[in-house]
């Protein structure tokens, strides 16, 4: 019988009396400066007063209720100041690094599990039942009237919005303070940091925390200096340039006494200083930052002091001295450039122009071409110098953020390298002008405007980035263009019509594949379009090895490479099909044979898609379960799964796998950490494709490409919705039901589904209101009794994803005491009801 379960976390800790005095904090003594709810979860804050060592601050993602208490049951962590204490202005990031970790001090407890659909964080001292609140941030839009779920929170009476807490509205997954104000007294900084208009947000991409820059906390009510319009000259220096730094520095109620440029080359320390002098409000370095070697990044910031005395330090600025390289050096003779992420200067002749890119070469040889992502108006034959950043854009080496200088025009282009189609799809030709000759069109439509040619050495893709062309299958072509890479394929990019030369068709059609669909239907696939009359002449075909009669032949009306033969007398076994006299569209006649095997298809409903896990909570561990409804084992060699995209790679089951009579077979589609909680029958591995969380298809084909079963699911009604990240799988209510209908499916009554087992049925409610009491070394569990239950299984583990098959203990009542727990150990508990 399937069981419902509830998981609860308890941490056993031995507490010690703190021998050092802590700092008692008030609201506004720290302020949050950023959070990321998209994995990995993390948050940061700035200290606005000095903190003594061993000072403890608690953080929780519990919401605050209208009755002025926490809505508990979410995570709590404790951060402790390290030896020597910390000064005002220090930023701290807390994150999950296999355990809760802090960049300053130490952290214990459980990392806050921030929801990407809204959450909150509060900082407090003391017990969670009687907390002294310090700061808060609402990530789910405006403050709520009450905390009615894990994603909602009211504004505590002890905090003031805009002063010592803030609400980011509308809800957003990731946010960071923009560091627009980094110096001032505590009230000035709190006013700036807790103003949501001073925050940057992003719903998809996490920020780097804490925000870059330094906070300076002053005392009193004086206004510190203001630093703006920071720049360096020249703006794009080279290794021969010394660099002057300028900035506008003003003070509304004081006199500037000194302005200094601090600089270094590691991004962390600033060992060098240069005084800055003023003309009116603009300050410029008295002497420039010396010229630096190629590849050096210079980091600098401005520090201004007034007579009050207040100090302001700007955010860190930087510039990189580019490497001056040849294209060959940039390419590095490897898949990824050794200069990935670096700024470079290089030159070459423009060889191709596209909507968002152009290509340059500096010689007619391998590794000497590169793609430039830029829309500067250039012409073929321009000699250009490009300064920009090297980037591996989906494994294509490019230069982006480019500054382009045209040195001269009308130059002769490098001659294209003539390469065999089977050899040109290689990294060394990326960005290089190439040409394939006398290559037959082997596929006229690969999708997305792509087609393929083959000169006998292997196929090569042709794309339509610059010129779209409709080829004829089997026709010979010469094709010229720079070599591009996208979506895991190299491809030639013709620039215009002159880059595709039609040489005509002189090759006869060949049989590419033969598939026996059943004992009366055989499909013949040719490698090019075939002419209708000859393709439908029965006498042009014969099937040998057994007595098989062909009574009809019909060319497909849309796919002219496909001919369907109607046959009789075919039984299971091996055959040879011969086609003589079938002509292509140019009149070339076939004379070809192909061996094939006839395997009778499975009966309708013999093998069904029985359970689908397409979106697990937090991590996408995806799998599909098949069920054999027959009384005989089925050999699965060559069977494969696809989603709704025909261009995706088949997830093919290799030899050695079968599904027993009335048995189950689980196939992993995609896995991420943590590992699966069960051992699959076949692990397809991650990376081929993944199932859509908003609806998709699961298709099962046999070894000769016959569709065995298909389920087109959705995550909206009338389909069950909780399998979309809620914990359950999507399971067929009964294997005999029509699995094309939404009504035949249900959410599993067991979180994680029932892979490799009979699908679940709801029999007992989930135990609820599980509470934990730590009494010395004993852990007392209590929960609400379940109607109809005669007992309860208690599971205990230190791994929340693996409780094992065997219960740790049992109870006949709705309470249990664990007397075997160890100290300083994090335990996870699960309770299931049984009868």
MOMO-V680516 format. One record per pair of residues at least 24 apart in sequence whose ideal C-beta (glycine too) atoms are under 6 Angstrom apart, sorted by the first residue. I is the first residue (numbers start at 1). J is the second residue. If there is no record, write none. Layout:
I|J ; I|J
//
This chain:
1|763 ; 2|749 ; 2|750 ; 2|760 ; 3|832 ; 4|764 ; 4|766 ; 5|830 ; 5|832 ; 6|766 ; 6|767 ; 6|770 ; 6|831 ; 7|830 ; 8|770 ; 8|829 ; 9|828 ; 10|772 ; 10|779 ; 10|827 ; 11|826 ; 12|821 ; 12|823 ; 12|825 ; 14|823 ; 18|54 ; 20|53 ; 20|54 ; 22|54 ; 22|55 ; 23|51 ; 23|52 ; 23|55 ; 25|125 ; 25|134 ; 27|134 ; 27|159 ; 27|164 ; 28|164 ; 28|190 ; 29|134 ; 30|123 ; 30|134 ; 30|135 ; 31|135 ; 31|190 ; 31|193 ; 32|135 ; 32|137 ; 33|177 ; 33|210 ; 33|211 ; 34|176 ; 34|207 ; 34|209 ; 34|211 ; 36|174 ; 36|206 ; 37|114 ; 37|116 ; 37|173 ; 38|116 ; 38|173 ; 38|174 ; 38|206 ; 40|96 ; 41|114 ; 42|95 ; 42|209 ; 43|94 ; 43|121 ; 44|91 ; 44|93 ; 44|209 ; 44|210 ; 45|92 ; 46|91 ; 46|215 ; 47|86 ; 47|88 ; 47|90 ; 48|88 ; 48|186 ; 48|217 ; 49|88 ; 50|87 ; 50|88 ; 51|81 ; 51|85 ; 51|86 ; 52|85 ; 53|81 ; 53|83 ; 53|84 ; 53|85 ; 55|81 ; 56|80 ; 57|123 ; 58|124 ; 59|123 ; 60|122 ; 61|112 ; 61|119 ; 61|121 ; 63|120 ; 63|147 ; 63|152 ; 63|153 ; 64|147 ; 64|153 ; 64|154 ; 64|156 ; 65|146 ; 65|147 ; 66|146 ; 66|154 ; 68|157 ; 70|128 ; 71|147 ; 75|110 ; 75|112 ; 75|113 ; 76|109 ; 77|107 ; 77|109 ; 78|108 ; 78|109 ; 79|105 ; 79|107 ; 80|105 ; 80|106 ; 81|105 ; 88|217 ; 89|215 ; 89|216 ; 89|217 ; 91|210 ; 93|209 ; 93|210 ; 115|151 ; 116|173 ; 118|151 ; 118|171 ; 119|151 ; 120|153 ; 133|158 ; 133|159 ; 135|164 ; 135|165 ; 136|165 ; 137|166 ; 138|167 ; 139|168 ; 140|171 ; 141|169 ; 141|170 ; 141|171 ; 142|167 ; 142|169 ; 143|167 ; 162|194 ; 163|190 ; 166|194 ; 166|196 ; 168|196 ; 172|201 ; 172|203 ; 173|203 ; 174|202 ; 174|206 ; 174|207 ; 175|199 ; 175|201 ; 176|200 ; 176|207 ; 176|211 ; 177|211 ; 179|211 ; 179|213 ; 179|315 ; 182|213 ; 182|215 ; 183|216 ; 183|224 ; 183|312 ; 184|218 ; 184|224 ; 185|218 ; 213|315 ; 214|313 ; 216|311 ; 216|313 ; 218|310 ; 222|308 ; 222|310 ; 223|252 ; 223|253 ; 224|310 ; 224|312 ; 225|249 ; 225|251 ; 225|256 ; 225|304 ; 225|306 ; 225|312 ; 226|250 ; 227|302 ; 227|304 ; 227|312 ; 227|314 ; 230|317 ; 232|319 ; 239|293 ; 239|294 ; 239|321 ; 240|291 ; 241|291 ; 242|288 ; 242|290 ; 242|291 ; 243|288 ; 243|289 ; 244|284 ; 244|285 ; 244|288 ; 245|285 ; 245|300 ; 246|282 ; 246|284 ; 247|283 ; 247|302 ; 248|281 ; 248|282 ; 249|283 ; 249|304 ; 250|281 ; 251|306 ; 254|306 ; 254|307 ; 254|308 ; 255|307 ; 256|306 ; 257|305 ; 257|307 ; 258|305 ; 259|283 ; 259|304 ; 260|303 ; 261|285 ; 261|300 ; 261|302 ; 262|301 ; 262|303 ; 263|289 ; 263|298 ; 263|300 ; 264|299 ; 265|296 ; 265|298 ; 267|299 ; 292|321 ; 294|321 ; 294|323 ; 295|323 ; 296|321 ; 322|387 ; 327|362 ; 327|368 ; 327|370 ; 328|367 ; 328|368 ; 331|367 ; 333|367 ; 335|427 ; 336|392 ; 337|390 ; 337|397 ; 339|390 ; 340|390 ; 340|392 ; 342|390 ; 343|389 ; 344|390 ; 345|387 ; 346|386 ; 347|385 ; 349|383 ; 349|411 ; 350|378 ; 350|380 ; 350|382 ; 351|413 ; 351|433 ; 351|482 ; 352|482 ; 352|495 ; 354|465 ; 354|466 ; 359|431 ; 359|482 ; 361|414 ; 364|414 ; 364|415 ; 366|428 ; 367|428 ; 369|431 ; 369|432 ; 370|431 ; 371|398 ; 371|431 ; 372|399 ; 372|402 ; 373|398 ; 373|400 ; 374|402 ; 374|404 ; 376|404 ; 381|410 ; 381|411 ; 382|406 ; 382|409 ; 383|407 ; 383|408 ; 383|411 ; 396|485 ; 416|480 ; 420|455 ; 420|457 ; 421|453 ; 421|454 ; 421|455 ; 421|457 ; 421|458 ; 421|460 ; 422|457 ; 422|458 ; 424|460 ; 425|460 ; 425|490 ; 429|483 ; 430|483 ; 430|485 ; 431|482 ; 432|483 ; 433|482 ; 434|483 ; 435|480 ; 436|460 ; 436|479 ; 437|478 ; 438|476 ; 439|477 ; 440|474 ; 440|476 ; 440|507 ; 441|471 ; 441|473 ; 441|475 ; 444|471 ; 444|473 ; 447|647 ; 453|477 ; 461|489 ; 461|491 ; 462|492 ; 463|491 ; 463|493 ; 465|493 ; 466|493 ; 466|495 ; 467|494 ; 467|496 ; 469|500 ; 473|528 ; 473|529 ; 474|505 ; 474|528 ; 474|584 ; 475|505 ; 476|503 ; 505|586 ; 508|588 ; 508|589 ; 508|590 ; 509|584 ; 509|590 ; 510|592 ; 511|579 ; 511|592 ; 511|594 ; 514|577 ; 514|594 ; 514|596 ; 515|704 ; 516|598 ; 518|601 ; 519|570 ; 520|567 ; 522|565 ; 522|567 ; 523|564 ; 524|563 ; 525|561 ; 525|562 ; 526|561 ; 528|584 ; 529|560 ; 529|561 ; 529|585 ; 530|582 ; 530|584 ; 531|583 ; 534|581 ; 534|582 ; 534|583 ; 535|563 ; 535|582 ; 540|579 ; 540|580 ; 540|581 ; 540|582 ; 541|579 ; 542|578 ; 543|575 ; 543|577 ; 544|576 ; 545|575 ; 545|576 ; 570|598 ; 572|598 ; 572|600 ; 601|706 ; 605|629 ; 606|630 ; 607|708 ; 608|709 ; 608|735 ; 608|739 ; 609|698 ; 609|709 ; 609|711 ; 610|732 ; 610|735 ; 611|729 ; 611|731 ; 611|753 ; 612|698 ; 612|730 ; 613|729 ; 613|753 ; 614|691 ; 615|693 ; 615|724 ; 615|725 ; 617|725 ; 617|727 ; 619|672 ; 620|672 ; 621|671 ; 621|676 ; 622|669 ; 622|670 ; 622|690 ; 622|691 ; 623|666 ; 623|668 ; 624|667 ; 624|698 ; 625|664 ; 625|666 ; 625|755 ; 626|665 ; 627|664 ; 627|735 ; 628|659 ; 628|663 ; 629|735 ; 631|661 ; 632|661 ; 633|658 ; 633|660 ; 633|661 ; 634|659 ; 638|703 ; 639|702 ; 640|701 ; 641|700 ; 642|699 ; 643|689 ; 643|691 ; 643|696 ; 643|697 ; 644|696 ; 644|697 ; 648|689 ; 649|688 ; 651|684 ; 651|688 ; 653|682 ; 657|682 ; 664|756 ; 666|755 ; 666|756 ; 674|801 ; 677|752 ; 677|801 ; 677|802 ; 678|755 ; 693|724 ; 711|739 ; 718|742 ; 720|746 ; 720|747 ; 722|747 ; 723|747 ; 727|751 ; 729|753 ; 731|759 ; 764|788 ; 764|789 ; 764|833 ; 767|831 ; 767|833 ; 778|817 ; 778|819 ; 779|818 ; 779|821 ; 780|817 ; 781|816 ; 782|815 ; 783|814 ; 783|831 ; 785|814 ; 786|833 ; 788|835 ; 789|833 ; 789|835 ; 790|835 ; 791|834 ; 792|831 ; 792|833 ; 793|832 ; 795|830 ; 796|827 ; 796|829 ; 797|828 ; 800|828 ; 803|830
//
